[in-house]
Amino acid sequence: MDSLKRFAIYSSWGIAAALIAGMLGAFHPLADSFSHFRLHLVVLALPFIPLLFITGAWVNGLALAATVVVSVGLLGQLFGGGASAADAREEGSGLRIVSLNLHHIYADADRVAAFIADADPDVIALQELSLEPPKVIRRLKKDYPHQLICRYRSSSAIAVLSRTPFAATGCQNDHRLAWATVERDGQEVTVASLHLRWPFPSPQAAQISGLSAAWSQLGTPLVLTGDFNAAPWSHAVQTVARNSGTKVVPGLRRSYTWGDNWLGSVMALPIDHVLVTPTLNVTNTVLGPRASSDHLPLIVDIEIPRF
């Protein structure tokens, strides 16, 4: 029993420390790396709570239970409307956007095009788009002739593609942000594609800081979507939302799957998001099927307000 008790206590310390670290993103970017795995850590903690009580480690059991309760309580971005799996869009109404990280080498132009044809979006936001060769954008050129390509490495880019002409466009190449204003139902909406880098040791915090001057250049209402490499409850995502004047669309969308296998599905992370200005109503937000990337595509339906 003593060995089992020690195992339970030491394990609970490690789990609790990781959960607490994930709440401290405001103090250091490394904490946001832990926040990626908050749900996994909560699930891992659950069997240890009764084990600690059974083995007589009451104080540790209560401490771990309290840490789990606080961790779950801080998952506010998961709850609320806007995450229905039903396809409620009426023909020709609103604005449908697809956001997809193509992960360079994984992109199969035919599979991507087949998914896009089935999803039938009005606007496409792409991240990690390969430009050498530019198979995907060439394959989509016929149906999406208006293409904003913002290169951030010699062979990689972020992009916004549209069926209809752009009213305005912009790039922040160094910070992996592209945006374009489109018209739908007589109203203009700006759609932005963002690809944040990984938290510490990658310079995600510096990238977010560098974007501060860009937000005032984007038109409103704004739909900001892409690969944030951060969980919706993270300090990084909350900072972007606050600086851009948007809110995170609620719902648990475990979009990064680590690969096409059962382990990748179990360990999937919610790091692809959509943020909108408060005037926009998101009627549907759902993950699409695998389209040749380790990221699942994000399909978003927006109801356009009439001012």
N, C-alpha and C positions, 0 to 999 in steps of 0.2 A: 504493500500500500504506500510505503514511503516513497518508493521510486515512481509510482504512478502519480502521487501527489506532487512531487518535485517536477515531473514532466508537465503536469497541468499548470502549475504555477509559472514555470519558466515560459511555457508556450503563451500563457495569458499575458505575460509581461510584453513579449514580443508583438503580439497582435494589438494590444492596447497602445503600445508605443507607435506602431505604424498608423493606427487610426488617428491618434492624436496629432502625429506629424502631418497627416493629410489635411488637418484643419488650420495649419499655420502658414498657408501660402502667402499671406500678407507680409510675413516676416522674411521668407526666403523662398526663391523659386523651386528649390529641391522639394519642398513640401507638396507642391502640386504634382510631382511625380508619384508620391504616395497616394494622393487623392484619386488618381486613376483607378485604384484598386479598392476603393472604399466598400463597394458592394461585395466584392470577393472576401474581404477581410471580415465583414459582418457575418456572412454565411459561415466562414471558417470559425468564427468566435462562438457560434451558437452551441455546438456540442461541448465546448469547454466549460460553459457556465454551469450546467448540471454536474459535470465531472468535478469541478472545484467544490461544489456543495457536498457531493457524495464523499469526497476525500477529506472533508473537514476544513478546507481552505475558504472559509466563509468571507473573509475580508476581500480576498482576491476575486472571488466569485461576484460579490457585490460591485467591486470596482470595475470588473470587465463588463458586467451588465449595464452599469451606468454609462460606460464609454460607448457601448453599442447603442443605447437609447439616444444619447446625444448625437452620435454619428448619423443615425436614421433620421433624427429630427432636423438635421441640416440638409436633407435631400429635398428641399422644397421645390427645386426645379423639375422634379419628376412628376409632380402632381398638378392636376388641373386639366383644362380642355386643350384642344388642338393636337391631340395625338391619336386620333381615331384611325383604325386600320381600314375603314371602309372608304371606297372611292365615291365620294359624294358630289364630285364636280358635275355640274350640268353642262351639256354641250354648249361650247362657245362662251361660257361665263367665267369671270374671274381670270386669274393668272396662274398657270402651272409652271413650276420651276423644278428642274432636276439638278442636284448637286452631286458630283462624283469625283473622288480622288482616283486617278487612273494608275497611279504607282508606276509610271514610266514603262518598264519592261513587261509588265503584266498585260498591258492593254491590247486586246484583240479587237481590231476595228470592226469586224463583222459582228461580233457579239455585242459590242457597245452600240452599234447602229441598230441591231435587232431590238435591244432593250429600249432604246430611245424611241423607235417607231411604235413600240407597244405602249410606252408611258405617255407618248404624245405631249411633251411639254411645249410651252411657248418660249421659254428661255432655259438655257443650260449653263450651269456654272461648273467649270472643270478646274481641278487642281492636279499638280504633277503631270501635266500634259507633255508628252514627248514630241519634240519638233524634228527629230532626226531618226527616222523619216516621219513626216507629219501625217501618218495614215488616218488617224481618227478625225482630224479636222477636215481632211480632204473627203473622207467618207460622208461627213455630215454637211458638206458645203451646199449641196443641192437644196436640202430642206431648211437649212439654217445658214443662209448666205451672209448674214451680218455677223461678223466674227471679230471680237476684240481679243488679241493675243498679247499678253504681257510676259516677256521673257525675263526670267530671273537667274538662269544659268545658261550656259552655251546651248544646251539641248532641252531645257525644261521651261515650262511656262504655266501660268494660270490664265484662264480664259472665260469670257462670257459670249455665248452664241445665242442668236435670236432669229426668229422667223421674220420679224418686222424691223424696220430701220431704227437705229439708235438716235436719240435726241441729243445725247451727250455721253462722253466716255472719259475714262481716266485710268492711269496706272501708277502704282507705287511699286515699281519693279523690285527694289531692294527689300521691300517689306512684304512682297508676295500678296499684293492686293490689286484686284481689277474691278472696275465698276462701269456699268452702262445704264443709261436711262431709256426706258421703253414706254410705249403708250399702249394702254389696254382699257377698253370700255370708256374711252375718252379721257382717261386720267394718266398722268405720267408716274411711273414707279422706277426707282433706282434699284438695280439688282447688283450686289457685290459678291465676288468670289474671293475668299480669304484662305490662305494656307499658313497657319502658324507653325513654327518649329516646335520641337519637343522641349519640355521644361528642362531645368538644370540637368546636365551641364551644357545643353544647347542654349543659345541666347534668346529664349522665348520672351523673357521679361524685357530685354532691350528692344526686341522687335515690336512688342506692344507699345512701349514708350515712344518708339519712332513713328508709330502710326497716329499719334495724337494730333498732328497737324493735318492729317488727311481727312478726318471725319467731317470737318467743316466744308470740304470741297464736294462732298457727295450730296446729291439732291434727296429730298424727302417727298413722300414716304420711302423708307429704305427697307429692303430685304437683304440681310447680310447672312451668307451661308458659306459653308466650306468645311475643311478639315482643320479643327482648332488644336488638335493634339492635346486636348485637355478635357476633363469631365465637365458637365454643365454646372456643377456646384463648385468648381475650382475658382480660385482667386483670379486666374488668368481670364477665364470666360466672363466672370462678373465685371472685371475691369474693362474689357472690350465693350460689354453691354452698356456700362455706365458712360464710357467715353464717347460712344457712338450714338447715344440717346435711344438705344433699343432695349428690348427685353427678350430673354431666352424663351423660346416656345417650349412649354413643358412636355414631358414624356420621356420614357426610357427607350432610347434607340441605340442598341449595342451594335455599332456600325463597323468597328474595326475588328476583323475576325482572325488575324494572325495567319490565315491560310485556310484552305478548303478541307478541313478535317474536324473531327469531333472535339479535339482539344482546343482548337482555335475558336470553335463556337462557345465552349464553356468559358474560355478566358476572354471573350469578346469585350471590347471597351466602348463606352459611349463618347466618342470624340468628334463626330461630325454633327454639326448643329445648324439651326436656323434661328436668327435673331431678327426681330421686326420692330419698327416704330409702333408705338401704342395705337396709332390710328388705323392700323391694318388688322383685319380679322383673318386669322389662319383657320381655315375650315377643315384641313386635312394635312397630316404630316405622318409619313410612313416610310419605312425602309423598303426598297425594291429588292429584286432577286440579284444574285451575284452576276456581275457583268464583266468578268475577266480580271477584276481587281481584288485585293484583299480588303478593300473597303466596300461596304454595301452602299448603293446609291440612295440618296435621300430625295423623296418626292414630296413637294410642298404645294398646296393649293391655297391661293390668297384671294380673298374677297376684296375687290377694289372699292374703296369708299368714294362716294360722290359728294364733292364739296360745293 
